[in-house]
């Protein structure tokens, strides 16, 4: 029997190339235990998790963190693999009929989902403590009673001089200014062109 030749149209050929080459961000990401499409192993993972968690109505991909530990524990997957499968599990579950049958998705491409990073400036603030000369004031009936108040650290008011502040610049307590971080990131990214920002984005897998 002779070989059967199948002629593909240009659009079909381009689609095949796209499916093979553009999965997982043009081949930049590869995983040890999973490929770029739903196979029997992935389908079984999805079905096992469906029965384990009884997640008939779990379809919000924003809930992916809920299932990462399950994929890692039950199937000995890495964090990156478990993250990707958690996201895709919810995505395919949203297309499912509630029966937990994921084998019908075998051959479908898995959508990449993972952590990215961009190097920029993160705002911080510092708290420094020091001392200044001043008067502690308090009300008492005698110097002796006021002395007893002072021994207990008790006072009513203080009157600082502000003439000299004694502090140690090496004892600064730095903290991330999380309230301003989003605004700072916005300002930085908008100072660059699209290409300049994209050039500095890294995949953390």
CNS distance restraints for C-alpha pairs under 8 A (distance, minus, plus):
assign (resid   8 and name CA) (resid  12 and name CA) 5.87 0.50 0.50
assign (resid   8 and name CA) (resid  13 and name CA) 5.99 0.50 0.50
assign (resid   9 and name CA) (resid  13 and name CA) 6.21 0.50 0.50
assign (resid  10 and name CA) (resid  14 and name CA) 6.16 0.50 0.50
assign (resid  11 and name CA) (resid  15 and name CA) 6.12 0.50 0.50
assign (resid  12 and name CA) (resid  16 and name CA) 6.26 0.50 0.50
assign (resid  13 and name CA) (resid  17 and name CA) 6.28 0.50 0.50
assign (resid  14 and name CA) (resid  18 and name CA) 6.08 0.50 0.50
assign (resid  15 and name CA) (resid  19 and name CA) 6.18 0.50 0.50
assign (resid  16 and name CA) (resid  20 and name CA) 6.26 0.50 0.50
assign (resid  17 and name CA) (resid  21 and name CA) 5.75 0.50 0.50
assign (resid  17 and name CA) (resid  22 and name CA) 7.74 0.50 0.50
assign (resid  18 and name CA) (resid  22 and name CA) 5.25 0.50 0.50
assign (resid  18 and name CA) (resid  23 and name CA) 7.60 0.50 0.50
assign (resid  19 and name CA) (resid  23 and name CA) 6.18 0.50 0.50
assign (resid  19 and name CA) (resid 109 and name CA) 7.62 0.50 0.50
assign (resid  21 and name CA) (resid  26 and name CA) 5.45 0.50 0.50
assign (resid  21 and name CA) (resid  27 and name CA) 6.30 0.50 0.50
assign (resid  22 and name CA) (resid  26 and name CA) 3.97 0.50 0.50
assign (resid  22 and name CA) (resid  27 and name CA) 6.46 0.50 0.50
assign (resid  23 and name CA) (resid  27 and name CA) 6.37 0.50 0.50
assign (resid  23 and name CA) (resid  36 and name CA) 6.15 0.50 0.50
assign (resid  23 and name CA) (resid 109 and name CA) 7.26 0.50 0.50
assign (resid  23 and name CA) (resid 110 and name CA) 7.72 0.50 0.50
assign (resid  23 and name CA) (resid 111 and name CA) 7.45 0.50 0.50
assign (resid  23 and name CA) (resid 112 and name CA) 7.54 0.50 0.50
assign (resid  24 and name CA) (resid  28 and name CA) 6.56 0.50 0.50
assign (resid  24 and name CA) (resid  29 and name CA) 5.54 0.50 0.50
assign (resid  24 and name CA) (resid  30 and name CA) 7.34 0.50 0.50
assign (resid  24 and name CA) (resid  36 and name CA) 6.53 0.50 0.50
assign (resid  24 and name CA) (resid 111 and name CA) 6.98 0.50 0.50
assign (resid  24 and name CA) (resid 112 and name CA) 5.19 0.50 0.50
assign (resid  25 and name CA) (resid  29 and name CA) 6.69 0.50 0.50
assign (resid  25 and name CA) (resid 112 and name CA) 7.18 0.50 0.50
assign (resid  29 and name CA) (resid 205 and name CA) 7.39 0.50 0.50
assign (resid  30 and name CA) (resid  35 and name CA) 7.40 0.50 0.50
assign (resid  31 and name CA) (resid  35 and name CA) 6.67 0.50 0.50
assign (resid  31 and name CA) (resid  81 and name CA) 6.84 0.50 0.50
assign (resid  33 and name CA) (resid  77 and name CA) 7.22 0.50 0.50
assign (resid  33 and name CA) (resid  81 and name CA) 7.70 0.50 0.50
assign (resid  34 and name CA) (resid  42 and name CA) 7.43 0.50 0.50
assign (resid  34 and name CA) (resid  81 and name CA) 7.37 0.50 0.50
assign (resid  35 and name CA) (resid  39 and name CA) 7.89 0.50 0.50
assign (resid  36 and name CA) (resid 109 and name CA) 5.90 0.50 0.50
assign (resid  36 and name CA) (resid 110 and name CA) 5.39 0.50 0.50
assign (resid  36 and name CA) (resid 111 and name CA) 7.77 0.50 0.50
assign (resid  37 and name CA) (resid 106 and name CA) 7.36 0.50 0.50
assign (resid  37 and name CA) (resid 107 and name CA) 5.66 0.50 0.50
assign (resid  37 and name CA) (resid 108 and name CA) 5.44 0.50 0.50
assign (resid  37 and name CA) (resid 109 and name CA) 4.03 0.50 0.50
assign (resid  37 and name CA) (resid 110 and name CA) 4.84 0.50 0.50
assign (resid  38 and name CA) (resid  42 and name CA) 5.59 0.50 0.50
assign (resid  38 and name CA) (resid  43 and name CA) 6.35 0.50 0.50
assign (resid  38 and name CA) (resid 105 and name CA) 6.43 0.50 0.50
assign (resid  38 and name CA) (resid 106 and name CA) 4.75 0.50 0.50
assign (resid  38 and name CA) (resid 107 and name CA) 5.30 0.50 0.50
assign (resid  38 and name CA) (resid 108 and name CA) 5.48 0.50 0.50
assign (resid  38 and name CA) (resid 109 and name CA) 6.16 0.50 0.50
assign (resid  38 and name CA) (resid 110 and name CA) 6.20 0.50 0.50
assign (resid  39 and name CA) (resid  43 and name CA) 6.11 0.50 0.50
assign (resid  39 and name CA) (resid 106 and name CA) 5.07 0.50 0.50
assign (resid  39 and name CA) (resid 107 and name CA) 6.21 0.50 0.50
assign (resid  40 and name CA) (resid  44 and name CA) 6.05 0.50 0.50
assign (resid  40 and name CA) (resid 103 and name CA) 6.95 0.50 0.50
assign (resid  40 and name CA) (resid 106 and name CA) 6.66 0.50 0.50
assign (resid  41 and name CA) (resid  45 and name CA) 6.20 0.50 0.50
assign (resid  42 and name CA) (resid  46 and name CA) 6.23 0.50 0.50
assign (resid  43 and name CA) (resid  47 and name CA) 6.18 0.50 0.50
assign (resid  43 and name CA) (resid 102 and name CA) 5.22 0.50 0.50
assign (resid  43 and name CA) (resid 103 and name CA) 5.34 0.50 0.50
assign (resid  43 and name CA) (resid 105 and name CA) 7.47 0.50 0.50
assign (resid  43 and name CA) (resid 106 and name CA) 6.85 0.50 0.50
assign (resid  44 and name CA) (resid  48 and name CA) 5.98 0.50 0.50
assign (resid  44 and name CA) (resid 102 and name CA) 7.54 0.50 0.50
assign (resid  44 and name CA) (resid 103 and name CA) 7.59 0.50 0.50
assign (resid  45 and name CA) (resid  49 and name CA) 6.17 0.50 0.50
assign (resid  45 and name CA) (resid  71 and name CA) 7.78 0.50 0.50
assign (resid  45 and name CA) (resid  75 and name CA) 7.65 0.50 0.50
assign (resid  46 and name CA) (resid  50 and name CA) 6.06 0.50 0.50
assign (resid  46 and name CA) (resid  89 and name CA) 6.10 0.50 0.50
assign (resid  46 and name CA) (resid 102 and name CA) 6.61 0.50 0.50
assign (resid  47 and name CA) (resid  51 and name CA) 6.34 0.50 0.50
assign (resid  47 and name CA) (resid 100 and name CA) 5.72 0.50 0.50
assign (resid  47 and name CA) (resid 101 and name CA) 6.54 0.50 0.50
assign (resid  47 and name CA) (resid 102 and name CA) 6.22 0.50 0.50
assign (resid  48 and name CA) (resid  52 and name CA) 6.05 0.50 0.50
assign (resid  49 and name CA) (resid  53 and name CA) 5.85 0.50 0.50
assign (resid  49 and name CA) (resid  54 and name CA) 7.74 0.50 0.50
assign (resid  49 and name CA) (resid  70 and name CA) 7.63 0.50 0.50
assign (resid  49 and name CA) (resid  71 and name CA) 7.93 0.50 0.50
assign (resid  50 and name CA) (resid  54 and name CA) 5.29 0.50 0.50
assign (resid  50 and name CA) (resid  55 and name CA) 5.40 0.50 0.50
assign (resid  50 and name CA) (resid  56 and name CA) 7.16 0.50 0.50
assign (resid  50 and name CA) (resid 100 and name CA) 6.05 0.50 0.50
assign (resid  51 and name CA) (resid  55 and name CA) 7.42 0.50 0.50
assign (resid  51 and name CA) (resid 100 and name CA) 7.51 0.50 0.50
assign (resid  56 and name CA) (resid  93 and name CA) 7.70 0.50 0.50
assign (resid  56 and name CA) (resid  98 and name CA) 5.23 0.50 0.50
assign (resid  56 and name CA) (resid  99 and name CA) 7.53 0.50 0.50
assign (resid  56 and name CA) (resid 100 and name CA) 7.39 0.50 0.50
assign (resid  57 and name CA) (resid  94 and name CA) 7.91 0.50 0.50
assign (resid  57 and name CA) (resid  98 and name CA) 7.37 0.50 0.50
assign (resid  58 and name CA) (resid  90 and name CA) 6.39 0.50 0.50
assign (resid  58 and name CA) (resid  93 and name CA) 6.99 0.50 0.50
assign (resid  58 and name CA) (resid  94 and name CA) 7.38 0.50 0.50
assign (resid  59 and name CA) (resid  90 and name CA) 4.90 0.50 0.50
assign (resid  59 and name CA) (resid  91 and name CA) 6.37 0.50 0.50
assign (resid  59 and name CA) (resid  93 and name CA) 5.78 0.50 0.50
assign (resid  59 and name CA) (resid  94 and name CA) 4.59 0.50 0.50
assign (resid  60 and name CA) (resid  64 and name CA) 7.90 0.50 0.50
assign (resid  60 and name CA) (resid  90 and name CA) 6.30 0.50 0.50
assign (resid  60 and name CA) (resid  91 and name CA) 7.52 0.50 0.50
assign (resid  60 and name CA) (resid  94 and name CA) 7.66 0.50 0.50
assign (resid  61 and name CA) (resid  87 and name CA) 5.63 0.50 0.50
assign (resid  61 and name CA) (resid  88 and name CA) 7.82 0.50 0.50
assign (resid  61 and name CA) (resid  90 and name CA) 5.37 0.50 0.50
assign (resid  61 and name CA) (resid  91 and name CA) 6.11 0.50 0.50
assign (resid  62 and name CA) (resid  87 and name CA) 7.93 0.50 0.50
assign (resid  63 and name CA) (resid  67 and name CA) 7.90 0.50 0.50
assign (resid  63 and name CA) (resid  87 and name CA) 7.99 0.50 0.50
assign (resid  64 and name CA) (resid  68 and name CA) 6.83 0.50 0.50
assign (resid  64 and name CA) (resid  83 and name CA) 7.10 0.50 0.50
assign (resid  64 and name CA) (resid  86 and name CA) 5.14 0.50 0.50
assign (resid  64 and name CA) (resid  87 and name CA) 5.07 0.50 0.50
assign (resid  64 and name CA) (resid  90 and name CA) 7.17 0.50 0.50
assign (resid  65 and name CA) (resid  69 and name CA) 7.98 0.50 0.50
assign (resid  65 and name CA) (resid  83 and name CA) 7.34 0.50 0.50
assign (resid  65 and name CA) (resid  86 and name CA) 7.31 0.50 0.50
assign (resid  67 and name CA) (resid  71 and name CA) 6.51 0.50 0.50
assign (resid  67 and name CA) (resid  82 and name CA) 7.97 0.50 0.50
assign (resid  67 and name CA) (resid  86 and name CA) 5.66 0.50 0.50
assign (resid  68 and name CA) (resid  72 and name CA) 6.31 0.50 0.50
assign (resid  68 and name CA) (resid  79 and name CA) 7.24 0.50 0.50
assign (resid  68 and name CA) (resid  82 and name CA) 5.14 0.50 0.50
assign (resid  68 and name CA) (resid  83 and name CA) 5.50 0.50 0.50
assign (resid  68 and name CA) (resid  85 and name CA) 7.99 0.50 0.50
assign (resid  68 and name CA) (resid  86 and name CA) 5.84 0.50 0.50
assign (resid  69 and name CA) (resid  73 and name CA) 5.96 0.50 0.50
assign (resid  69 and name CA) (resid  82 and name CA) 7.47 0.50 0.50
assign (resid  70 and name CA) (resid  74 and name CA) 5.79 0.50 0.50
assign (resid  71 and name CA) (resid  75 and name CA) 5.63 0.50 0.50
assign (resid  71 and name CA) (resid  76 and name CA) 7.20 0.50 0.50
assign (resid  71 and name CA) (resid  77 and name CA) 6.42 0.50 0.50
assign (resid  71 and name CA) (resid  82 and name CA) 5.23 0.50 0.50
assign (resid  71 and name CA) (resid  85 and name CA) 7.67 0.50 0.50
assign (resid  71 and name CA) (resid  86 and name CA) 7.43 0.50 0.50
assign (resid  72 and name CA) (resid  76 and name CA) 4.98 0.50 0.50
assign (resid  72 and name CA) (resid  77 and name CA) 4.59 0.50 0.50
assign (resid  72 and name CA) (resid  78 and name CA) 6.19 0.50 0.50
assign (resid  72 and name CA) (resid  79 and name CA) 6.68 0.50 0.50
assign (resid  72 and name CA) (resid  82 and name CA) 5.78 0.50 0.50
assign (resid  73 and name CA) (resid  77 and name CA) 7.40 0.50 0.50
assign (resid  77 and name CA) (resid  81 and name CA) 5.89 0.50 0.50
assign (resid  77 and name CA) (resid  82 and name CA) 5.89 0.50 0.50
assign (resid  78 and name CA) (resid  82 and name CA) 6.03 0.50 0.50
assign (resid  79 and name CA) (resid  83 and name CA) 5.98 0.50 0.50
assign (resid  80 and name CA) (resid  84 and name CA) 6.29 0.50 0.50
assign (resid  80 and name CA) (resid 114 and name CA) 6.56 0.50 0.50
assign (resid  80 and name CA) (resid 205 and name CA) 6.16 0.50 0.50
assign (resid  81 and name CA) (resid  85 and name CA) 6.20 0.50 0.50
assign (resid  82 and name CA) (resid  86 and name CA) 5.93 0.50 0.50
assign (resid  83 and name CA) (resid  87 and name CA) 6.37 0.50 0.50
assign (resid  83 and name CA) (resid 113 and name CA) 7.11 0.50 0.50
assign (resid  83 and name CA) (resid 114 and name CA) 6.63 0.50 0.50
assign (resid  84 and name CA) (resid  88 and name CA) 6.27 0.50 0.50
assign (resid  84 and name CA) (resid 111 and name CA) 7.78 0.50 0.50
assign (resid  84 and name CA) (resid 112 and name CA) 6.37 0.50 0.50
assign (resid  84 and name CA) (resid 113 and name CA) 5.02 0.50 0.50
assign (resid  84 and name CA) (resid 114 and name CA) 6.24 0.50 0.50
assign (resid  85 and name CA) (resid  89 and name CA) 5.70 0.50 0.50
assign (resid  86 and name CA) (resid  90 and name CA) 6.47 0.50 0.50
assign (resid  87 and name CA) (resid  91 and name CA) 6.31 0.50 0.50
assign (resid  87 and name CA) (resid 113 and name CA) 6.78 0.50 0.50
assign (resid  88 and name CA) (resid  92 and name CA) 5.98 0.50 0.50
assign (resid  88 and name CA) (resid 110 and name CA) 6.55 0.50 0.50
assign (resid  88 and name CA) (resid 111 and name CA) 6.63 0.50 0.50
assign (resid  89 and name CA) (resid  93 and name CA) 5.91 0.50 0.50
assign (resid  90 and name CA) (resid  94 and name CA) 6.16 0.50 0.50
assign (resid  91 and name CA) (resid  95 and name CA) 6.96 0.50 0.50
assign (resid  92 and name CA) (resid  96 and name CA) 6.29 0.50 0.50
assign (resid  92 and name CA) (resid 102 and name CA) 7.80 0.50 0.50
assign (resid  92 and name CA) (resid 105 and name CA) 7.90 0.50 0.50
assign (resid  93 and name CA) (resid  97 and name CA) 7.93 0.50 0.50
assign (resid  93 and name CA) (resid  98 and name CA) 7.57 0.50 0.50
assign (resid  93 and name CA) (resid 100 and name CA) 7.81 0.50 0.50
assign (resid  96 and name CA) (resid 100 and name CA) 7.24 0.50 0.50
assign (resid  96 and name CA) (resid 101 and name CA) 7.43 0.50 0.50
assign (resid  96 and name CA) (resid 102 and name CA) 7.61 0.50 0.50
assign (resid 102 and name CA) (resid 106 and name CA) 7.46 0.50 0.50
assign (resid 114 and name CA) (resid 203 and name CA) 7.64 0.50 0.50
assign (resid 114 and name CA) (resid 204 and name CA) 7.55 0.50 0.50
assign (resid 114 and name CA) (resid 205 and name CA) 7.15 0.50 0.50
assign (resid 115 and name CA) (resid 203 and name CA) 6.31 0.50 0.50
assign (resid 115 and name CA) (resid 204 and name CA) 5.49 0.50 0.50
assign (resid 115 and name CA) (resid 205 and name CA) 6.95 0.50 0.50
assign (resid 116 and name CA) (resid 201 and name CA) 6.71 0.50 0.50
assign (resid 116 and name CA) (resid 202 and name CA) 5.56 0.50 0.50
assign (resid 116 and name CA) (resid 203 and name CA) 4.56 0.50 0.50
assign (resid 116 and name CA) (resid 204 and name CA) 5.42 0.50 0.50
assign (resid 117 and name CA) (resid 201 and name CA) 5.67 0.50 0.50
assign (resid 117 and name CA) (resid 202 and name CA) 5.22 0.50 0.50
assign (resid 117 and name CA) (resid 203 and name CA) 6.46 0.50 0.50
assign (resid 117 and name CA) (resid 204 and name CA) 6.68 0.50 0.50
assign (resid 118 and name CA) (resid 197 and name CA) 7.95 0.50 0.50
assign (resid 118 and name CA) (resid 200 and name CA) 5.80 0.50 0.50
assign (resid 118 and name CA) (resid 201 and name CA) 4.73 0.50 0.50
assign (resid 118 and name CA) (resid 202 and name CA) 6.35 0.50 0.50
assign (resid 119 and name CA) (resid 200 and name CA) 6.73 0.50 0.50
assign (resid 119 and name CA) (resid 201 and name CA) 7.54 0.50 0.50
assign (resid 120 and name CA) (resid 185 and name CA) 7.45 0.50 0.50
assign (resid 120 and name CA) (resid 188 and name CA) 7.42 0.50 0.50
assign (resid 121 and name CA) (resid 184 and name CA) 7.70 0.50 0.50
assign (resid 121 and name CA) (resid 185 and name CA) 7.49 0.50 0.50
assign (resid 121 and name CA) (resid 188 and name CA) 7.88 0.50 0.50
assign (resid 122 and name CA) (resid 176 and name CA) 7.37 0.50 0.50
assign (resid 122 and name CA) (resid 177 and name CA) 7.94 0.50 0.50
assign (resid 122 and name CA) (resid 181 and name CA) 6.19 0.50 0.50
assign (resid 122 and name CA) (resid 184 and name CA) 7.21 0.50 0.50
assign (resid 122 and name CA) (resid 185 and name CA) 7.54 0.50 0.50
assign (resid 123 and name CA) (resid 176 and name CA) 6.20 0.50 0.50
assign (resid 123 and name CA) (resid 177 and name CA) 5.48 0.50 0.50
assign (resid 123 and name CA) (resid 178 and name CA) 7.67 0.50 0.50
assign (resid 123 and name CA) (resid 180 and name CA) 6.87 0.50 0.50
assign (resid 123 and name CA) (resid 181 and name CA) 5.88 0.50 0.50
assign (resid 123 and name CA) (resid 184 and name CA) 6.94 0.50 0.50
assign (resid 124 and name CA) (resid 174 and name CA) 6.58 0.50 0.50
assign (resid 124 and name CA) (resid 175 and name CA) 5.52 0.50 0.50
assign (resid 124 and name CA) (resid 176 and name CA) 4.38 0.50 0.50
assign (resid 124 and name CA) (resid 177 and name CA) 4.74 0.50 0.50
assign (resid 125 and name CA) (resid 174 and name CA) 5.78 0.50 0.50
assign (resid 125 and name CA) (resid 175 and name CA) 5.55 0.50 0.50
assign (resid 125 and name CA) (resid 176 and name CA) 6.42 0.50 0.50
assign (resid 125 and name CA) (resid 177 and name CA) 5.87 0.50 0.50
assign (resid 126 and name CA) (resid 172 and name CA) 6.00 0.50 0.50
assign (resid 126 and name CA) (resid 173 and name CA) 5.27 0.50 0.50
assign (resid 126 and name CA) (resid 174 and name CA) 4.34 0.50 0.50
assign (resid 126 and name CA) (resid 175 and name CA) 6.14 0.50 0.50
assign (resid 127 and name CA) (resid 172 and name CA) 5.95 0.50 0.50
assign (resid 127 and name CA) (resid 173 and name CA) 5.20 0.50 0.50
assign (resid 127 and name CA) (resid 174 and name CA) 6.62 0.50 0.50
assign (resid 128 and name CA) (resid 167 and name CA) 7.42 0.50 0.50
assign (resid 128 and name CA) (resid 168 and name CA) 7.71 0.50 0.50
assign (resid 128 and name CA) (resid 169 and name CA) 7.42 0.50 0.50
assign (resid 128 and name CA) (resid 171 and name CA) 6.80 0.50 0.50
assign (resid 128 and name CA) (resid 172 and name CA) 5.05 0.50 0.50
assign (resid 128 and name CA) (resid 173 and name CA) 6.38 0.50 0.50
assign (resid 129 and name CA) (resid 167 and name CA) 6.31 0.50 0.50
assign (resid 129 and name CA) (resid 168 and name CA) 7.76 0.50 0.50
assign (resid 129 and name CA) (resid 172 and name CA) 7.93 0.50 0.50
assign (resid 130 and name CA) (resid 165 and name CA) 6.56 0.50 0.50
assign (resid 130 and name CA) (resid 166 and name CA) 5.29 0.50 0.50
assign (resid 130 and name CA) (resid 167 and name CA) 4.19 0.50 0.50
assign (resid 130 and name CA) (resid 168 and name CA) 7.13 0.50 0.50
assign (resid 131 and name CA) (resid 165 and name CA) 5.72 0.50 0.50
assign (resid 131 and name CA) (resid 166 and name CA) 5.06 0.50 0.50
assign (resid 131 and name CA) (resid 167 and name CA) 6.56 0.50 0.50
assign (resid 132 and name CA) (resid 160 and name CA) 6.81 0.50 0.50
assign (resid 132 and name CA) (resid 161 and name CA) 7.05 0.50 0.50
assign (resid 132 and name CA) (resid 162 and name CA) 6.29 0.50 0.50
assign (resid 132 and name CA) (resid 163 and name CA) 7.57 0.50 0.50
assign (resid 132 and name CA) (resid 164 and name CA) 6.00 0.50 0.50
assign (resid 132 and name CA) (resid 165 and name CA) 4.88 0.50 0.50
assign (resid 132 and name CA) (resid 166 and name CA) 6.24 0.50 0.50
assign (resid 133 and name CA) (resid 160 and name CA) 6.08 0.50 0.50
assign (resid 133 and name CA) (resid 161 and name CA) 5.84 0.50 0.50
assign (resid 133 and name CA) (resid 162 and name CA) 7.15 0.50 0.50
assign (resid 133 and name CA) (resid 163 and name CA) 7.69 0.50 0.50
assign (resid 133 and name CA) (resid 164 and name CA) 7.35 0.50 0.50
assign (resid 133 and name CA) (resid 165 and name CA) 7.94 0.50 0.50
assign (resid 134 and name CA) (resid 158 and name CA) 6.93 0.50 0.50
assign (resid 134 and name CA) (resid 159 and name CA) 5.38 0.50 0.50
assign (resid 134 and name CA) (resid 160 and name CA) 3.95 0.50 0.50
assign (resid 134 and name CA) (resid 161 and name CA) 5.26 0.50 0.50
assign (resid 134 and name CA) (resid 162 and name CA) 7.93 0.50 0.50
assign (resid 135 and name CA) (resid 158 and name CA) 5.47 0.50 0.50
assign (resid 135 and name CA) (resid 159 and name CA) 5.00 0.50 0.50
assign (resid 135 and name CA) (resid 160 and name CA) 6.28 0.50 0.50
assign (resid 136 and name CA) (resid 155 and name CA) 6.41 0.50 0.50
assign (resid 136 and name CA) (resid 156 and name CA) 7.65 0.50 0.50
assign (resid 136 and name CA) (resid 157 and name CA) 6.10 0.50 0.50
assign (resid 136 and name CA) (resid 158 and name CA) 4.43 0.50 0.50
assign (resid 136 and name CA) (resid 159 and name CA) 6.54 0.50 0.50
assign (resid 137 and name CA) (resid 155 and name CA) 5.84 0.50 0.50
assign (resid 137 and name CA) (resid 156 and name CA) 5.73 0.50 0.50
assign (resid 137 and name CA) (resid 157 and name CA) 5.09 0.50 0.50
assign (resid 137 and name CA) (resid 158 and name CA) 5.52 0.50 0.50
assign (resid 137 and name CA) (resid 159 and name CA) 7.62 0.50 0.50
assign (resid 138 and name CA) (resid 146 and name CA) 6.95 0.50 0.50
assign (resid 138 and name CA) (resid 149 and name CA) 8.00 0.50 0.50
assign (resid 138 and name CA) (resid 154 and name CA) 7.86 0.50 0.50
assign (resid 138 and name CA) (resid 155 and name CA) 4.87 0.50 0.50
assign (resid 138 and name CA) (resid 156 and name CA) 4.71 0.50 0.50
assign (resid 138 and name CA) (resid 157 and name CA) 6.57 0.50 0.50
assign (resid 139 and name CA) (resid 146 and name CA) 7.14 0.50 0.50
assign (resid 139 and name CA) (resid 155 and name CA) 7.99 0.50 0.50
assign (resid 139 and name CA) (resid 156 and name CA) 7.20 0.50 0.50
assign (resid 140 and name CA) (resid 145 and name CA) 5.83 0.50 0.50
assign (resid 140 and name CA) (resid 146 and name CA) 5.38 0.50 0.50
assign (resid 141 and name CA) (resid 145 and name CA) 6.37 0.50 0.50
assign (resid 141 and name CA) (resid 146 and name CA) 7.57 0.50 0.50
assign (resid 142 and name CA) (resid 146 and name CA) 6.28 0.50 0.50
assign (resid 143 and name CA) (resid 147 and name CA) 5.98 0.50 0.50
assign (resid 144 and name CA) (resid 148 and name CA) 6.38 0.50 0.50
assign (resid 145 and name CA) (resid 149 and name CA) 6.40 0.50 0.50
assign (resid 146 and name CA) (resid 150 and name CA) 6.24 0.50 0.50
assign (resid 147 and name CA) (resid 151 and name CA) 6.27 0.50 0.50
assign (resid 148 and name CA) (resid 152 and name CA) 6.55 0.50 0.50
assign (resid 149 and name CA) (resid 153 and name CA) 6.39 0.50 0.50
assign (resid 149 and name CA) (resid 154 and name CA) 4.99 0.50 0.50
assign (resid 149 and name CA) (resid 155 and name CA) 6.81 0.50 0.50
assign (resid 150 and name CA) (resid 154 and name CA) 5.48 0.50 0.50
assign (resid 150 and name CA) (resid 155 and name CA) 6.86 0.50 0.50
assign (resid 168 and name CA) (resid 172 and name CA) 7.54 0.50 0.50
assign (resid 177 and name CA) (resid 181 and name CA) 6.15 0.50 0.50
assign (resid 178 and name CA) (resid 182 and name CA) 7.53 0.50 0.50
assign (resid 180 and name CA) (resid 184 and name CA) 6.09 0.50 0.50
assign (resid 181 and name CA) (resid 185 and name CA) 6.08 0.50 0.50
assign (resid 182 and name CA) (resid 186 and name CA) 6.15 0.50 0.50
assign (resid 183 and name CA) (resid 187 and name CA) 6.23 0.50 0.50
assign (resid 184 and name CA) (resid 188 and name CA) 6.26 0.50 0.50
assign (resid 185 and name CA) (resid 189 and name CA) 6.11 0.50 0.50
assign (resid 186 and name CA) (resid 190 and name CA) 6.13 0.50 0.50
assign (resid 187 and name CA) (resid 191 and name CA) 6.28 0.50 0.50
assign (resid 188 and name CA) (resid 192 and name CA) 7.00 0.50 0.50
assign (resid 189 and name CA) (resid 193 and name CA) 7.92 0.50 0.50
assign (resid 189 and name CA) (resid 197 and name CA) 6.66 0.50 0.50
assign (resid 192 and name CA) (resid 196 and name CA) 5.91 0.50 0.50
assign (resid 192 and name CA) (resid 197 and name CA) 6.30 0.50 0.50
assign (resid 193 and name CA) (resid 197 and name CA) 6.39 0.50 0.50
assign (resid 194 and name CA) (resid 198 and name CA) 6.18 0.50 0.50
assign (resid 195 and name CA) (resid 199 and name CA) 6.04 0.50 0.50
assign (resid 196 and name CA) (resid 200 and name CA) 6.80 0.50 0.50
assign (resid 197 and name CA) (resid 201 and name CA) 6.72 0.50 0.50
